[in-house]
Amino acid sequence: MQTVRLLALAVLASLLLCGGCGGGKGVPTTSPVVQTTDLVSPPPAGSLDLLGPLADWRAQDYTNSQGIEAVQREAARRVLWLTCRLTGGDAHRTNGEATLDLSYVDGLGGRVPLDLHGTGLTVKVLVPAGLVGENSRPNGLQVFLKDAAWASLYSAWINVSGAGTYELRLELPASRQGGFDPSAVRVVGVKVGIGTGSRAGFQGSVAVTDVRFSPDLALNPSPALPAASPRRPLVGRTVTVQSDGFHMDGSRIAVMGGNLRGVEYGQNFGTTLWFPNGNGFSQHRGYLEEQLRLFSRAGVEVVRVGVADDGRALCDATGHVTGYNERFRDDLRTLLDTAAETGVAVELCLLDYQIAGAGATVENVLVRGRGSVFTEPALRQGLIDDFVRPLLTEFGSHPALFAVEPTNEIEWVVATAEGGGWEDVTSPERAPAPVPLADWRAWVQAVVRATHELAPGKLVTEGVSAKFAPLLQGLGLDFAGLHYYPWMGDLAPLVQQLPAGLPWVMAEYPTDRGVPDVRAYRPMAAGLGAAGDLLWNLTPGIDNRTMTWAQRNAVLEELAGSASRR
């Protein structure tokens, strides 16, 4: 199951604008020296540290806010370094902004946007003398917030008159002000800019030494989990497949895991016009790491992650691969490296069936509308040559990679007459025409061959709704992924339709009831011989079949308890 939050993403990318200033003469290259006396103690335990490991600050890449090129957190001293290249008179680099999207702070899950009316925000920034600029048109600093609709509230412009620490203060109003809603805060930001009309420039760094709300923001309660995984990690180990399931170190094992939406559908890897520098895992490593550590402690061994999804960041409008770039690879590397560090293996699902859905252009980005990657042999081969093979060549031996999955739920774009359910789809996103079964099979078989060639020892699976299990006949898979939801009826006869001798996992099951679902579906799968189970979804609240944030702690605790009993 997949959901797509298109308009929110498009507006995020297009409206993170900066608020007033401009310009430079000469380009000093300086950075401040942070002394012990400049450092600020973190907030009390249980409160959000906006400069701590949960906070993934990033340099804004909107067209008129590109003067900050990089953001780096110095963990030991709790300092956020902003690397600047500001140029007065340059429409792109007169100003720079660094932002923190609170939606991607795990400890605030389910509460963002935040009601912060009547509170305050304080930011301390240490700057070098080189940022001073022209006396009559000094450079300056601002702090700002954005609400759920991306309306902004900026503090007063603070002139930089010399080297030192500047304290910026923003008082949030009790009600709406200029379109900004203080009861729906999503983004925190710091801005560095050249004075209005100035031609000065600055190349160097500034140090953010404190960012905090008053009162401090309390984090959500943490689940009561073991300090370490109650199960042996699969990372770096050899898992083989036999007719009765998975084997490791000479024993049969049953894997436990879950699907992981990650940052956003279609945006976990690569770039789009919405996010020219990306908005995927490499931009949100703290968010990813915190989640994977929790999952590992709960006994989660495998996460299933969508890669290209509907193709928006991978292919152009004609279906040619144009987006498998360094940012895409950096996002993959971040996921796999972080997974390895936390002891969680990864199943990469390369495409979602929605890649063939009805196309729509949202804020200059085409979503869906690329079914030709299945139906046109040249494009299908291009997907193999320019995406699959390079991916497997670089990451196929990664210790965290457990399995590769060509497509998610292809049945929804295959005609009923060929064993699919295309006619059953009633949403406006339905594919304009069904994908011929032979075309999809050619794609899957090509991925199987490439994986076994370039990533020996890694497994290949394909995930379909259990009702459509016969689609998996004769594909050369190592195991099947069956997705089960109550509307499908009794699971037992559906499992019987799988190819003889092909192991299977319950690769999706609902969690909207929370713990009762985990207690119902996991034993159901095991009783029918499943080699494991992956819940839908470890990212709460993405659709009506997923647990809420309020249910997540109890679900993770239930997983940890069941893992320790096996």
Helices and strands as residue ranges (DSSP letters): H 6-15, E 29-30, G 36-38, E 58-59, E 68-74, E 79-87, E 95-101, G 102-104, G 106-108, E 120-127, G 129-131, E 140-147, E 152-154, E 158-159, E 164-171, E 185-193, E 201-214, E 240-242, E 245-248, E 251-253, E 255-259, G 281-283, H 285-297, E 302-306, H 326-342, E 345-352, G 353-356, E 360-362, E 365-367, H 372-375, H 377-383, I 384-388, H 389-395, E 401-408, G 410-413, G 416-418, G 422-424, H 437-454, E 459-465, G 466-472, E 479-483, G 486-488, H 491-495, E 504-508, H 515-527, E 532-535, H 549-564
